[in-house]
Amino acid sequence: MKLHTLTSFFWPSLCGLLLGFCILSYRAQPEPVAQDFSIAVEQAAPAVVNIYTTKVVQQRHPLANDPLFKHFFSRNGRVRQHLERSLGSGVIVDPRGYLLTNFHVINGADEILVMLQDGRQALASVIGSDSDTDLAVLKVDLDKLTAIKPGKPEQARVRNIVLAIGNPYGFGQTVTQGIISATGRYGLGLSQFENFIQTDAAINPGNSGGALIDRNGRLLGINTAIYTQSGGSTGIGLAIPTDLALRTMDDLIKYGHPVRGWLGIEVQPLGTGTNGVIITGLASNSPAAEAGLQLGDVLTEINGEKVGDGHAGMRLITDTRPGETVTLGLLRGKQALKVSTQVAMRPEQQTSS
């Protein structure tokens, strides 16, 4: 028997055996199980509401101030009234009727109507609002309300699966799925205090104020904005983390305004990838001034945590309650210093930290 004949006989047989083994091995593998988030949605959805706002707008006739036509109008001009309607979403976070939404959803509204998943509806009152975080707290007088369970946004990781629940385009409650694309987004110019969770879950107009939840149905954030050039979802949505939202809500309920810490300094980062910020402004009679900080000092640490490019560090200060003491790590020239000072209440309209 020639070698090529043996080879011709053996090779197809071996291939056949291997193919059969592969097929059996493939069939032995368990079928992939599709991930089902229905339980998460069932737990969270009753706490997500649709919000409809109405605003009465007064408008003078466009020719009332025109030099050629103004004599045809009365002194006050012809004032016309019309209703502007808008929509958004909200999240019930307390069974007593408190719910969170975005400030821009209810800003200037004369009437706010809240519609629950179970079909009930009620007019809402504004407990408080904060344009610096784009958050507002509403209250409805209804019983047997389901409050959403808070999640832990500080434990959120990129690629974690998330769901967005809201009222896009007024369609009614809608659920979309995506992942966390990034955390700690800031410098976008959307609000004064930014620390957004970024997601590619579809978020559209009307989703503002709705819930971003984890796979267990717990609230990770309040959906607040999208990056788009078309007006629709492009896969870049932004949510305010739950911890910031709940802290702001508690302040608005207790005090009527947010309570934020303040040192009285203005800073600039040293450079990309460099830890530390240089103090470029110092308010007189501020905690920083009384602690002996100077222009040109480099702030490197707050309570032992690095300040990075300044964003994380300044957030530590604003999150600190007035009256609490913080320890600052400084560089003054080549000298390393440790300074302790009490954080003060952040003055209204103050933009430094």
Buried (B, 14 or more C-beta within 10 A) or exposed (E): EEEEEEEEEEEEEEEEEEEEEEEEEEEEEEEEEEEEBEEBBEBBBBBBBBBBBEBEEEEEBEEBEEEEEBEEBEEEBEEEEEEEEBBBBBBBBBEEBBBBBBBBBBBEBEEBBBBBBEEBBBEBEBBBBBEBBBBBBBBBEBEEBBBBBBBEBEEBEEEBBBBBBBBBEEEEBBBBBBBBBEBEBBEEEBBEBBBBBBBBBBBBBBBBBBBBBBBEBBBBBBBBBBBBEEEEBBBBBBBBBBBBBBBBBBBBBEEEBBBBBBBBBBBEBBEEEEBBBBBEEBBEEBBBBEBEBEEEBBBBBBBEEEBBBBBBBBBBBBBBEBEEEBEBBBBBEEEEEEBEBBBBEBEEEEEBB
